[in-house]
Amino acid sequence: MAHESDSRLRCLPSVSRVLSAPEVQRYVVSLGHPAVTRVVRETIGRYRDSALAAPLGDGRRVLSAVVEEVVRALAGQGKVSLSTVVNGTGVLLHTNLGRAPLSRAALSQLVEIASGYCTLELDRATRKRGSRHQHVEPLLAELCGAEGSLAVNNNAAAVWLVLRALAAGRKVVVSRGELVEIGGGFRIPDILRDAGVELVEVGTTNRTRIEDYAAACSADALMILRVHRSNFEMVGFTEMPSLAALANLARERGLQLVVDQGSGALVDLPAAGIQGEQTVKGAIAAKADLVCFSGDKLLGGPQAGLIVGKADLIARIAQHPMMRALRPGKLELAALEATLRAHRSGAAGDEIPFHMMLHEPLSEVRARADRLAAGIVGLGAGWSADVRPTQNRIGGGAAPTALIEGYGVFLSRLEWSADDLAQAFAGLHPSVIGRIEDDRLVVEARTLLVGDVEVTLQAMRAIA
């Protein structure tokens, strides 16, 4: 039995022989000897298991197969994992695709700061150590009409830090209709529990009155938390007290009112047909003590969690030990500062890609769709493309029911299914991500950035 196993294994190549193959050697140069050797050993190990189960045949054929599999595995390792894509989904803030693209000003500032040393924690006036928060705090507080502000690395971290720093060991009152689940399966009750606070649920799923909050404001309660239902909308037999009414109750009972605004609009959006998104400034004006929101949603900047509100509460949060673990780095701060400056100058609609897409005239969207469709038809026989009116969405958990008029390019190719096309487009460089409707691949024109039509057509020639 042992003799039979030994004979089956004689067809396997040695590690050194596979490494000496010319097509493997070039990966030794680019990826390094240890990484390539590991892949070779793993591949030969799989063939060893197969050989023990059944004869593999001629040694030369096995060597060729092993080398081919090793090269295929190494080719995947040699590719950069995080790469650009063309967003043809019609979702302006697509979480899977990185949410808000940055403005040219933000990109320029980011590259400048990343390429050398910077004043991250240097006070130029005293030439001594300063605070990294000084670069965005004044801007953010001014834009929101708040006494103070603070930036961390995302909004879930902002909410957790506020709860942990201010309310650990105390009761926090939340409406049952706001115990939501956010992206990635994270749930508000779990965040509260991990922050060390005791959750007090009030009201029902669809109706919570001011009297429900008042009844829960006991002596050991510290905070009322209002959570913006950003990724769904409740309609019908519903009721919620206004933010101003909650603020009045909080003041009467000596409680803090914290608002998790989520998507965080700095400007009114009705002009774009987006209703019901209260601005952060509006929440502060309604006397909320603190407001938390995201940097990479309606703000149109980098991923960040932003906290604005009363200066004394901000100061307490900034001194919490976990602030160091959650603080943003120099690249996030560089892009955030540039984004905030665009909002302060009133240039968001002309400079920040999300706001440009949101407010772009429909006629310009149609023209871009027509240009892409003409280019696809020009690829040759077998391709077809036509332009149709569509409905686009904000995405990123913001304004979930809002629809924005757009135009999509519905394309197909003879003998190819929509899934075949979608897979081929995803394999392009850069990948082109669309959606499937009526067994055709749809590329939405509103979410195509400057130059994306040309990039898409150039990449598609590889398919043609």
Disulfide bonds with the S-S distance in Angstrom:
none
